[in-house]
Amino acid sequence: MTRSPDWIDHGSRHIWLPYTQMKTAAPPLPVVRTSGTRIELADGRSLVDGIASWWTACHGYNHPHIAEAIRAQLEVMPHVMFGGLTHEPALLLAQRLAALLGPGLDRVFFTESGSVAVEVAMKMAMQYWLNRGEPGRSRFLVFKGSYHGDTFGTMAVCDPDDGMHAVFKGLLATHDVAALPVDEASMAALDAHLAQHAGQLAGILVEPLVQGAGGMLLHSPVVLQRLRTLADRYGMLLIFDEIFTGFGRTGSLFAFEQAGIRPDIITLSKALTGGTLPLAATVASQRVFDAFLSDDPGHALMHGPTFMGNALACAAAHASLDLFEQEPRLAQAAAIGATLREGLAALAGLPWVKDVRTLGAIGVVELTRINDMNRLKQRLIDQGVWVRPFGRIVYLTPALTIGPEDLQRLIQAVNAVVAAGAP
Ligand SMILES: *Cc1c(COP(=O)(O)O)cnc(C)c1O
């Protein structure tokens, strides 16, 4: 191993890391380069990336087509404010996203992070009712196991007990938290709740098919059909947070396609630029948009992040969408899923493994508990892979472009580490 470069020692004294107990956590791995599905560390090691940098790098790292698009846009115009000005990359990206999402998801509002996209969705839904003269509809129906972001608005729509923001319980806005309608009984309970409370609710907010950061919990498309039925029955807006599931991760371009129903508002981010630049979008139906059209300036959507519609990020998103058009990403997702299903199946028999599940290009091993998280993480790194277990799960969400050898490396590493004994 080579000696650590100075920037690690010098900078580490001043950095504050995400989701990290800075007193006890192992130091982060210094990365000097990426390419394809590899992360190269400062000491020369190369890790196979099992999670595509929080599910963003769907085409692998450093894809030349995206790099070239960003470079070309940089020469012309990196960014202009979006208040009063607009530009081709943003307008054409809005048109392109609306076409991909299909009828009923028509108006695109750009932001720069997933949490803010969800905040905007919540603001749209609440103001939709205000503008229509129904001021009492200020809460949301959300679900156990949900995760929608880290800002104060979105922390309040995460699972209040098992979510990662439980420390703020009592300090956040309160919303209605229900079990997903996975069967007739939970559907009836939810129906009864809405019969009583729909008049105070602005909308139903859910991560379709997979509750990601809440523990990679899967549910069937039928659940989404039930939510559409309830939203229609009680005149509520249905909001799908596809920040994790969007762009092929669940096997279809968007998760909602598998349910044959459509939300009224959808949020997108994570893989939108192929893991290169921050960009998010909140896309609403024409019906939602129309409620903001008025002679009253107070009916306008008062939101506008400084970097919204960033031209470099829009160019990257166009290039990423080109790749979805030109290369067989959905077939690749299906093939990864089949390989993960087969490769992880043997772990299901172990007493300390609670469940093994897959969907699209997602493979999850749920343990009964993780005794020593730092040790588990280190053992995965020692196997030459970058996999980041959390809660009780070890999961794989590799780039959709991952080759068979790197995919096998990931599967073997997870097998070796989980099969060796209760981690
Ligand atoms: C990551 C994520 C968010 C938050 O996105 P950020 O860009 O981290 O703010 C919201 N919802 C879901 C489903 C996510 O996976």
The ligand as an ORCA input file, in Angstrom:
! r2SCAN-3c Opt
* xyz 0 1
  C     -32.808      9.629     -1.954
  C     -34.266      9.788     -1.838
  C     -34.841     11.032     -1.512
  C     -34.010     12.247     -1.156
  O     -33.197     12.658     -2.200
  P     -31.939     13.620     -1.893
  O     -31.403     13.955     -3.250
  O     -30.986     12.826     -1.076
  O     -32.454     14.798     -1.150
  C     -36.225     11.119     -1.465
  N     -37.002     10.050     -1.737
  C     -36.493      8.853     -2.057
  C     -37.414      7.725     -2.367
  C     -35.103      8.679     -2.105
  O     -34.599      7.479     -2.410
*
